[in-house]
Amino acid sequence: MGILIWLVVGGLVGWVASLIMKTDGSQGIILNVVVGIVGALIAGYFISPLVGVASINQNALNIGSILVSLVGAIILIGIVKLVRGGVR
């Protein structure tokens, strides 16, 4: 059951991040899930120690963990956009 929740919340986080970064048209459901989960990993390593809130990958499911994971997903999309050819 934990993996199902992890995938659903990761997908929602990835989708919201893609809406914020205006990349929603080029991403599908699978890529949204991947962006959400990888973004949460980034957040778990770099952002969580700074703010003291766990990400969704660290078995925490609350507003703080979702927001931290969202920030990680936004950072991931920003990095991908920079590598692909600049921010548009």
ChimeraX attribute file (.defattr): number of C-alpha atoms within 10 A of each C-alpha:
attribute: neighborCount
match mode: 1-to-1
recipient: residues
	/A:1	5
	/A:2	7
	/A:3	9
	/A:4	9
	/A:5	12
	/A:6	19
	/A:7	18
	/A:8	14
	/A:9	19
	/A:10	27
	/A:11	21
	/A:12	20
	/A:13	30
	/A:14	33
	/A:15	24
	/A:16	18
	/A:17	27
	/A:18	24
	/A:19	13
	/A:20	13
	/A:21	17
	/A:22	12
	/A:23	13
	/A:24	17
	/A:25	8
	/A:26	8
	/A:27	14
	/A:28	10
	/A:29	13
	/A:30	12
	/A:31	16
	/A:32	23
	/A:33	22
	/A:34	17
	/A:35	28
	/A:36	36
	/A:37	28
	/A:38	19
	/A:39	28
	/A:40	33
	/A:41	20
	/A:42	21
	/A:43	29
	/A:44	23
	/A:45	13
	/A:46	12
	/A:47	19
	/A:48	21
	/A:49	11
	/A:50	10
	/A:51	10
	/A:52	12
	/A:53	21
	/A:54	24
	/A:55	29
	/A:56	30
	/A:57	22
	/A:58	13
	/A:59	11
	/A:60	14
	/A:61	15
	/A:62	12
	/A:63	12
	/A:64	17
	/A:65	23
	/A:66	23
	/A:67	18
	/A:68	25
	/A:69	34
	/A:70	29
	/A:71	20
	/A:72	30
	/A:73	31
	/A:74	25
	/A:75	17
	/A:76	21
	/A:77	22
	/A:78	17
	/A:79	13
	/A:80	13
	/A:81	15
	/A:82	12
	/A:83	10
	/A:84	9
	/A:85	8
	/A:86	10
	/A:87	11
	/A:88	7
